Amino acid sequence: MDFQDYRNGEASPAAGAPSSRTSSDPREHLVVVGNGMAGCRAIEELLARDAGRYRITIFGAEPHVNYNRIMLSPVLAGEKTFDEIVINDRQWYADNDIDLIVDDPVVAIDRDGKTVTSRAGLTLPYDRLLIATGSDPFVIPVPGKDLPGVISFRDMKDVDTMLAAAADGGSAVVIGGGLLGLEAAHGLSLRGMKVTVIHLMSTLMERQLDEAAGWLLKTALESRGQTILTGADTAEIYGDGTVEGVRLKDGRDIPASLVVMAVGIRPATGLARDAGLDVGRGIKVDDHMVTSDPHVLAVGECVEHDGNVYGLVAPLWDMCRSLADGLTGRTNPYRGSVTSTKLKVSGIDVFSAGDFSGSGTGCEDIVLRDASRGIYKRLILQDDRIVGAVLYGDTADGNWYFDLLRKGENVADLRDGLIFGQAFAAGGGQADPKAAVAALSDDAEICGCNGVSKGQVVSCIAKGAHSLDAVRAGCKASASCGSCTGLVENLLALTLGDDVQTGPKTMCKCTSFTHDDVRKAIVERGFKEMPQIMQEMSWSTPDGCSSCRPALNYYLLCAWPGEYQDDQQSRFVNERLHANIQKDGTYSVVPRMWGGLTNPRELRAIADVVEKYNAPMVKVTGGQRLDIFGIKKEDLPAVWADLNAAGMVSGHAYGKALRTVKTCVGSEWCRFGTQDSTGLGVKLERMSWGSWMPHKFKIAVSGCPRNCAEATIKDFGVVCVDSGYELHIGGNGGIHLRGTDLLCKVASEQEALDYCAAFIQLYREEARYLERTAPWVERVGVDYVKRRIVEDEVGREALRSRFLFSQSFSQDDPWAQRAGGAEREQHAHMAQFRPISVEEMA
């Protein structure tokens, strides 16, 4: 079948068939077999050198555009979506006039006729052919290997199969303790499956890690609930019609409804072999990636160069550059690659390079262990030169060590501080990360995922990429796993100084992630514990700090109501003690007065507390409540108990929560009142009290447009009018005065309550910790809030429902819990309210 027949529907190709080409196009036709990372990177390099030189057709075996296969693991784990790992979207192919044929692999090459034929029967001529078929998973030849439920882990189809299996729960066995196997196990474990890893060798990832680092990795994975069996040999996979388990040669049976085979890969050479090309372990190529046929080139994991095959991305990028230079008349022969491995295995950073066996003559080891932080570093030196390196837990200096190894530089002068890293060794004992990055050579690798050197990053910055996102878009450094983000940021700072364009600030110095990044990860990746967040998102400190811990505590409370237990030690002192500390060390106590209303019983209780505990002052607040000042810390539980006895609860005057609902008397008493503003205010307060929020939250209800309750400078304000209720949002009466924006007008009290609940929940879920509604509304725009609350009726109801569900776990008075003895068994907590005795001091 020719190309015109293909287009006229005489075959049924998948979406993505090429557009017609005119026979008069004088350019050579380059056909690429393989729409993966190597094939498309080769085309990117070619386009960068001479964009119009060839007309290009790409055949892909999968029904997708080019995506980052390295990032399949985060997709499996739920950390990324497929769209987020796409490297070249369909627009890229269109913009570069590339014909893309998906889901239709090439099955035959006619070298004499210089044509390729696809599975669907499409035959296309070529002037140059590039084979980039990658590698095939190696399947161990054991009984049961073909049972349904036994899969490999190489593409999106495999990921989809694993996700479907994980949705049904059960147990999984992963055969192979290399990178892919461990990533598969990690993802399935996060998806809720009980996972066992079977590894033939005694050390996990033995090609990348020595015994010590392998043990650390095994221990860390086991602590996360995985079962790791090393030195375990598979005898068979058993099951009646579908997989049921794995049997080891020592007789052990491991039940499983899913078996993932991840024992290795082999170059995909079948197509080339059938075409008569010279094939060894891979498709044999010369220094310009040309095969035994001068019209056929090959690149990537499918090739063999000088007796070597490569399964890492860095050599592939080197090959692509040499290939593109050769196709455009330049000379840049590929001489092979010295490889390093910098990986994040299940959230744990590991790095290795060179020969770390330590068996060479004159080899010596330099080792650093930090047990408390889970860090292990080992350098192997021979004749004052680094010949191997293994890093676990802290891989920041991996690129530097690899640069020294690759260049064979003498490190005798640096030896004493070498193990502590570049910033320390090069700085004479003074750690300076920027100086360390500045000292790297231009050809030092910065981003291993995308093969980007320091010189390329600096060039990208010089061409106008003045922010991290711009660098990611321009040269792809830091665009994949993100482990090189710090290096890229330092290069931006060194190159631009104060002209660096920054995006949202990170949460704190403990992390490179923003508040929005962390909130998204908590929900999408199911993080439900603070240590889990810090581990999986690579916090730089062991326990966080006073900035990030309160924020994380709030985000977890908001995301998982009823599941996450509030961590009191991650709260500010006022929230821990449920009172506001004053400058003399005493506390003020503010009981809640619903809508500003009170009664004789409450007033007597307040008067009694003032007299009983010698409170020096009682103050009427701007929120229509009474504030009792001068309460000693040790008296707080007793004060709470006395106020509780009168039916009063905490006013949360200390909290990032609903503070007050200010009202005017409304239509019940005022001759100008249009609605029962006081009654509505009480209902709003009863609905929303106790809810933790990003910052303090104030509500007001005015009975008429005269606005006596100052509703238009509150976080949520209601102004009653004859025909209903005007709802206002995002006001602030503090230092930075801001009037509210009108959200909408509603006709009934119930609607006002519903809209308020939905607005509070939207604010709770999307604002950053310590961000008031005023700056939040300004940041996202009032139109956005209207779309979510006013225009989207289904979305509004969902927000309201989530808020009320959350409130079912939040409206327990903290004063009553403590004063009533609910926590007295927690001696450490109750002890904070009493002074230390002389005997205890002794």
N, C-alpha and C positions, 0 to 999 in steps of 0.2 A: 504494500500500500504506500502510495506517495503522499506528500504533504497535503496536496489539494484534496485527495480522497479523505484524508483524516479530518480536514476542516468541513467537508461536505457531509459528514455524518456516516460514512461507510464503516467507521469503527465507533466504539463508544468509550472514548478516553475520559479520564477524570477531568474535572474543572481545571483550567489552567493551560489548555492547549494553546500553541503559539499562534500569533497573528501571521498573516501572509507576508511573504517576502518577495520582492520583485527580483526577477532573474537578472535584471540589469545592475544590481548592486555589485560594484566592483570589488568590494572588500572580501578578504578571505573569511571563510566560515569556520568559526571555532565552536565545536560541539563539546560540551562538558558532560561527562557521565558521573553524576553525583551532585546532589544539591545540598551537601553538608557543609561543615565548617571549613574544610580544606579547599574544596572546589570553589566555593563562593569567595573565600579569602584570596585565592589566586586571581579571581576575576576582579576583586577590589584593587589588588596591587596592579593588575594590568590596566584598569581604567585610570588609576592615578598617574600612570606613565604615558598612556596614549589612548584616550577614551574612544576615539573613532577608528581605530586601526582594524578591528575585527567586528563582524556581526556575530552575535553570540546566541547559542541555544543551550539551555541547561535541562537535562533530564533528572527528575527526582523519583526515587522509589516510594517515598512517603507522600501522603496527601497534604503536605505542609510546605510553607516557605522555609527558608533557612533559619534554624534556631540553634541556640547554644546548648549542645548536648551535655556540656559540663554541668549545666544547671538543671538537669532532669531531677537530681536529688532534691533540691528545694521545692520543685513542683510536687514530687511525691510526698514530701513532708508537709505540704500545705503552706510553705513560706512564700511561694511565688505562683503566679498563674502562667499558663502557656504564653499568653501575649507578652508577659514581662520578660520572657527569655528569647523572644524573636530577635534575630540579628538583622535580617533584611526582610522588610515587609514587602507586600506586592507593589507598593509604589516605587520602591527601589528598582525593581526589575523594569517597571514601565519607564521610569525616569532615565534609565541607562539603555533603553531600547533592547532589552534582553527578552528572548522568548523563553518562558518557563513552562515545562511540561511536568506535571506532578502526578504521582500515583501510577506511573507508567515506566518502569525501569527498562533500560537497554538490556536486551538478552543476547544480542549477537553483533559482532563486528566483522565486516567484510573489508579486510585491509587492501585487497586487490582493487575492489571497486570503490574503496574509501567511502563506505556508508555504514550507518548503524541502524539496527532494527529494534523497535521497542516491543514490549509484551503485547501491546494492543495492535501490533502490526505496522506501526508507522516506520517508514524507512526514510532517513535523511542523509544527504551527502555531507562530507566534511572536507575541509582543507587541512585543518589541524584538529586532532582529537585529544582531549584531556581526560584521563581516567582518574577519578577521585572516589573510588568505591568504599574507601574506609576499611573497616575490619568486621569480622563476624564473631559472635560469641562462641567460645569453645564449650561444647557440651560433653561432659565426661561420659564415656560409654558404659553406663551401668543399666541393669534391668529397670524398666519403668521410666526411663528418661523421656519417653514420648507420651506419657499419660497426660490427660487434660489436667490442668492445674500446675504443670511444670513449665516455667517460663524463664527467659533470660532477662537482662536489664540493659537494653541498648537504645531504645527509642520511645517515643510517646505512646505507641501502642502498648508496649510493656508497662508503662506507667499507668495507663488507663486500666489494664488488666489487674494490676496490683490494687488500684483504688477500688475497683469493683469488689475484689476479694476482701479488702479491709472493711468495706461497708457491711459485709456479712459477719465480721468478727472472726473468732477462732484463732488457730495457731498457724504460724509460718516458720518454715525452715529456710535459711539462706546458706547455700553451699558456697563457701569462699569467703575468706576473711581479708580480702584486699579492699581497695578503696570502694569499688562499686558495691561489693557485698555488704560492707559496713554501712554505706549510705542507704542501701535498700533496707537493711535491718532497722536503721534509725527512723526512716520514713514510715515503715510499717508499724513500728512501735508507737510512734506519735499518733498514728491512725487508730490505735487501740488494739492491735493484734499482739498476741504473746509470741515473741520471736526467739528462735534459737539459731545461732551462727555456728556452722561446722567448718573448721579450717584444718587442712591436712598438716600444715607445718606447726611447729611449736610456738612461733611468734606471729602475731597479726601483722599484716603488711610487711612481711620480712624483706621485701625488695626495697622498701623505703625506710624502715625502722630497725634499729638494733634491738637486742633483747630487752634492755632496760626501758626504752621508750614503748616497745610493744606491750610490756607488762603494765605500764602506766595507762595505756590506751585500753587494754582489756579490763583493768580495774574500774576505769571511769565508765565504760559501757555497761559493765555488770551492775554498777551502782544505779544505773538508770532503768534497771529491770530486765535487761537482755540476758540471755544465757549464752555464754561463749564457750565452745568446746574446741580447744586446740589439740593438735595431734590426733585428730579424729578422721577416719577414713570411711567414705561412703561405700557400702556394699550394694545396696539396691534402694530404689524408690518403689514403694508398694501401694497397692490400692485396687479396688474392684470397680473398674470403669472410670475412676477418677482418682487423683492422688489422695492417699490417706496418711502417709507418713514416710519417714526415712529410716532405714535400718543400717547401722554401722557394722563394720567388720568385727568389732568386739562384742556384737550381739545386742547392743542397746537399740531400742526402738524409740523414735521421736515422732509422735503424732503431728500431722500437719494437713491443713486443707489447701495450702499453697506452698510450693517449693520454688525458690528463685535460684537459678544456676548462675553464679557469678565467679567462675573460676579462672577466667582469662579471656583473651581475644586472639584472633589470628587474622593476618592480612587477607582481605577479600580479593582473591586472585583468579577465581573461576572464569570470569569473563575474559580476562587477558590470556589465560592459559588456553582457553578454547580458540582464541584468535591467533594462536601460535607465537605470542610474544615470549621473550625470554623470562622465565619465572623461576625464582629460587624460593626462599622463605617469603618473599614478596615480589612484586613486579620490579625487575631490575632496571635501574635508571642511572644515567651519568650525572655529572656535576650540574647540568642544566635541566635535569628532570626529564630527559629524553630517553625513551625506551629503546629496545632493539630495532624498532621501526622509527625512522627519523620524523615521520608525520604524526606519531603518537607520543604523548607525554603522560606522565603520571605523577601524582603528588599525594602526600598524606600518609595515613596509616597503612595503605595498601602497598607501599613501595619498599624496596630494599636498595639501600645505597651503600656501596663499599662494604657489603656484608652485614650491614646493620638495619634493623627495623625499629621504628619508634612509635610509642603509644602515647606520648605526651604532646601537648599543643605547641610548646616553644619550638621544637624542631620543625613542626609543620609550617609555622610562620616563616622560618628561615628558608625552607624549601620554596614557599610561595613567592618570596622576594626574588630568589634566583630564577625561578621559572618565568616570572613576569619580565625580568630583565632580559632573559634570553629571547622571549617572544617579541621584544621591542628593540632588538639589535644591540643591547647593552651586554657587558660582561660582568658577571657577578657569580662565579662558580660556587656551588654549595660544597663545603668541605666536611660535612658531618657536624654533629652537635654534641657539646658537653651539656648534659642535662642536670637539672635540679628539679625537685618536687616540692612545691609549696601548696599545701592543701588544708582544707578545713573539714575534718572528719567528724561528722555528727556534732558540729559546733566546737570541736577541739582543734587548735592550730598545730600542724606538724610540718616539718621541713627536713629534707635530706638532699645531699649532693655528694657526688664522687664516691670513693671507696671508703666505706666506714667499717670494713672488716677488721682493720687494724693489724693485718697480718704481714704487711710489707716490712722489709728490713729497715730498721731505724725508725719505725713509726712510734709516736708517743701520743698519749691522750691528754686532753685538758677537759675536765668535767666540772660542771656546776649543777648542783641540785638544790632546789628550793621546795621542800616537801609541803610547806604550808600553802604555797600557791600552785602546787602541781606543775612545777617547771623543771625540765631536764635539758641540759645543753651539753653537747659533746663535740669537740673538734679533734680531728686526727691530723697530726703534723708529721711531715717527713722532710728532712733537710731544710727546716725552717720555712716550709711552705705547707699551706693547707691542702690536704688531699681528700678529705672527707669531712662531712658535718652532719649531725643529727640534732634537731631542735624539737622540743615538745612543750606545748603550752605557751611559749613566747617565741614567735618566729620573726619578730620585727627586723632582726639583723640578718635574716637569711639571704637577702639580695647582696648585701655587702660581703658576707662570707663567700658566696658563690662567685662574685666578681674577683675576689682575691684568688680563689681556687682556679678559675678559668684562665686568669692571666699568669698564674704561677708566681705571684709576687712574694718576695721575701718578707716575712712577718716577724723577724727576730726583734726588731725595735718595738713592736707592738705586743709582744708575747705576754707580758705581765698583765695587761688589761684586756687582752684579746677576747676572752670568754665573756666579758661584761658588755661587749657590743661596741659598735663603731663610735657612738657618741662619747663613750667613756674612754676608749682606747686612743682615739684621735685627738681628744680634747685634754689629754694629760690628766685624766681623772675628773674632769668637769664635763658632765653629760650635756650635750647641746644637739638635739635632734636635727635642727636646721643645718648646723655645720656638718653633721654627718651626711645629710643628703647632698649638700653642696660639694662634698668631697668625692661623691660617686662619679665615675667616668660617664661620658655621654652615651656609651654603648651599654651601660649597666641596665639590666632589666628592672623595670618598675612594676609592670603588670604582666604576670605570667599567663593569665587566662587569655589575654589578647595579644601577647607578644609585643609589648610596647616598651621601648627603651626610655631612659632619662632624656636623651636628646630629642626624641620624638615628642615627649610631653612638653618640653621647653619650647620646641618649635610650634606646637599647637597653641601654647599660651601666647607666643609672640605674634601669632596670626589673629589674635583677638579673643581667644578663649579665656575670659577673665573670671570664671567661676568654676566650681567643681563640676556642675552639671554641663557647662560648656565644654570642659575638657573631656568628659565622658562622651559627649556627642561628637566631638571633633576627632579624637584618636582612640576612644574606647577604653582608655586607662581608667580603672576603678569601676567600670560599667558592669562587671559580672559578679564575682563573689564579694568584692568590696574590701578585701584584706589589705590592699595597697592604698586605701583612701588617705591614710595619714601621710604617706610619702608624696602623693599628689598634692595634698594641701600644703605641705612644706615647700614643694616646688613652686606652687602658686605664690606663696608668701615670699620666697626668695627672689622670684622673678618680678613680681609686681609691687611688693611692699604693701602700702596702705591702699592700693588700687584694686585689691582683690574684691570681687563682688560676692557677697555672701548671701545665702538663703536663710531659711529659718534657723535660729540658734539651736545648738544641741541642748539636750536636757541639762547637762552639767559637764564637768571635766572628766567624769567617769566614763563617758560614752561619746561616740561620734554620731549617734542617732538623735533625731529630733523627737519632740513630744509626739508629733503625728506618727512618726515611724513606729514608736514604741506602742502607742495605742492600737495601731493597725495590727502589729505583730501579736499583741495579747489576744485579740479576738480571732485573727485568722489562724494563728498557730496554737491556740488553745493554752497559752501560758496561764497558770493558776497559782504560781508561787513566785515570790520575789527572787529567791536564789536561782530558779529556773530561768527567769528573764536575764539575770546578770550573766549566767553561764552561756546561754544560747545566743545572746547578743553581744558577747565578748566585752563585758564591763572591764575597765582597766583597774578597778579597785576590788578588793575581796568582798566588801559589804555595802558598797555604795556610799553616799554621803548625805548630809542634811538637806541637800537640794533634791536629789533624785528619789530618796526613800519615801518621803511624804507623797510625792507625785505618783510613784509606782503603787503605793498603798491605795491611793484614791482610784487610779485607773483599774486596779484589780477589783476593788469594791464595786465600781460602776459596771464593769463587764460581767461579773459573776455574782449577782446578788443571791444570797442564801448558800453559796458554795465557799466563797473566799472568806476567811476569818480575819477581821480587822486586826492589823498589827499596831497595837497601841504605842509601841516603842518607836514607830515610824511617824508619829504625829508630833506636832509642836507642843510645847509644854502646856499651853492653855487648853488644847484639845485633850491632852492626857488627864489634866486635873479638872476639866469641865468648869473652869472659872478663869477670869482674866487676871494675870499677875500685874501688880502695880509697882511703881518705882521704889516703894519702901519694902517690897517683899511680901506684902499682904495681897489678898485677892478680892475681887468684886464678884458678886453673885447677882444674876439677873434671871428671875423666874419669868416664865412665859405668861403673857396676858393676851388671850385670844382676841385679835382684832383691836387691841387697846382697851378691852373691857376688863373690869375687875368687880369685886363684891366685898361685903364686910368681912367675910371669913378669910379671904386672901389678904386683905389689908391688915387684919388683926394678926395673922400669922407673920407677916412681914414686920410689923411693929414688935412682936414678941421676939423675933430673931434679932432685930436691931438691939433691943435691950439686953437680951440674954447673952449675946456675944460681944457686947460693947462696940458695935459698929459705929464709927465716928460720923458717917454721913450716909444719907439716902438721897438719891438724885433721880428726878424725872428725866427720862431719856428722850431723845428726838424721835424714837420709835414708839412712844406712848407706853413705856414700861417704867418700872422702878428698879434702880440699880443700887445694891447694898455694898458699900465700900468698907475696907478695913478688916475683912475676915481673915483670921489666921489659917494657915494651911492645914494644921491639925484639926481645926474645927469644921472644915468643909463637909465631911460626911454627916456630922450632926446637924449642920444647917440644912443640908439637903433633906434629911429625914423630917425635920420640922416643917419645911415647906411642902414636902410630899404629903404630909398628914393633912394639909389643908387643900389637897387636890392640885397642887401646882407642880409643873414639870420644868425641866431646864429650858431656858430661852435661847440656848445655843449662841449667846452673845460672843462666845470665844471661837466659834467654829467656822469652817468653810462650808456653810450650810445656810438654810433659811434663817434669817435673823428675825425680822419683824414683818407684820402686815399692818400698815398704818391706815386708819380709816377716819372718815368724818361721820357724823351722826346720820346723815342721809335723810331719806324721806320720812323716817319714823318721827323725827323731831324738827328737822330744819324746814322752813317754809320754801326754800329754794331746791330742796332735794328732789331728784327725779326718780331714784331707785333706792332700795335698801342697801346702801353701801356698807354699813356695819355688818349686816347679816352675811353679805357676800364675802366680806373680808374675813370673818370668822370661818366660813366654809373653806376659803382658800388656804388659811393657815392650818386648819385641821387636816386638810388634804396633803399639804406639802411640808409640814414640820418634820424634823428628823432626817431629811434627805441630805446626804453629803454631796457637795458640789465642788467645781473647780475653785470657786472663791465664794465670799459671802454673797448672799442674795437677799434683796429687799423688795417687798411688794407694797403697793398702796392702792386703795380704792377711794375715789372721790365721788360724792353723791351728785355732783353737777359740774358743768364746765368751769365754775369758779375755782375748782381744783384745790380745795382747802387741805387735802391730804398730800398734796405735792406728788401726784401720781406720775407726772411727766418728767421726773428725775429719778425714777426707780428702775430696777432691773426689769420688773414687770408691773405695769400700771393699768388701772381700769378707771376710765372716766365715764360716769353714768350720764346718759342723755335720755330725753323723753322716749325715744324709739328703741333704746337698748343700751349697749355697752361698747365704748371705744376701747380697744386693747392697744397698749403701747409697750414698746420693748427697748432695752439697751440704754436706759438713762443712768446718770451718775451725778450725785450731788456733792461729791468730794472735792479734792484739789482741782481735778480737771472736770469742770462742770460740762455735762452733756445732756441735752434734752433728748427725750425719747423719739423713736420713729413710730409712726402709726402702723400697726400690723394689719388691723382690719376692724370691722364693726360687726358685732353679733347681737342677736335679738334676745337671748335668754341667759339666765344665770348658769345653767348647765353648760351651755356653749362656752361661756367665759371660763368655767372650771376646766373644761376639756382642752381648750386652746392653751390655757396656762400650763396644764400638765404636759402637753406635747412640747411646748416651748422649753420648759425646764429640762425635759429629757433630751431634747436636741442639744441644748447647752451642755448638759452633763456629759453627753457622749462625744461631743466634737470640740469643745473648747479645751485649751491647754491649761494645765494646773496653774493656779494663781492668775488666771486671765479673767477679769470681770466681763460681764455681758457687754459693756460699752465698747471696749476695744475688740471684743470678739465679733460683735455685729459689724463694726467698721471694717474688720479684716475680711469677713466672708461676704458682707453686703446684705442690706435689708431685703433686696430682691431674692437672694438665695433663701433667706429665712421664710419669706412669703411663699416661695415655691414649695418648700418642705412642709409648711404648717397650714397655709391657707388653700393653696391650689391642689395639693395632693391629699385628698380626703382619706384614702386608704393608708397612706404614710402617716398622716396625723393620728389616726386611730391606733396604729401600731406603736407610735411613740408614746401616746397616752397610756396604752396598755402596759408597755414596758416600765413606765414610771410607776404606775400603781402597783405592779408586781414587785418592783424594787422596794416600794414603800412598805410592803407587807413584812419586810425584814428590817426596816429602819426605824419604825416608830415605837421603839422601846426606850423609855426615859433613862438616860445614863445615870441620872441622880438616883432614881429608884433602885437601879441594879446595884449600885455601890452602897447606898445607905441601907438598903434592905438586906445586905449580906450575901448577895448572889455571887460575889467574888471574894468573899473572905477567905475561901480556901486558897486563894492566890496570895500567899503571904507577902510576896515581893511587891505586889501591887498595893495592898492595903498599908504596908509599912511606909509608903511614901508620904502618908498623911500624918504620921506621928513623929515627934522629935526623938532623936536617939538618946537613950538613957546613959547615965554614967557607967553603969555596969557593961553596957554594950560597947562603949568606947574603950573600956579597959580590956 
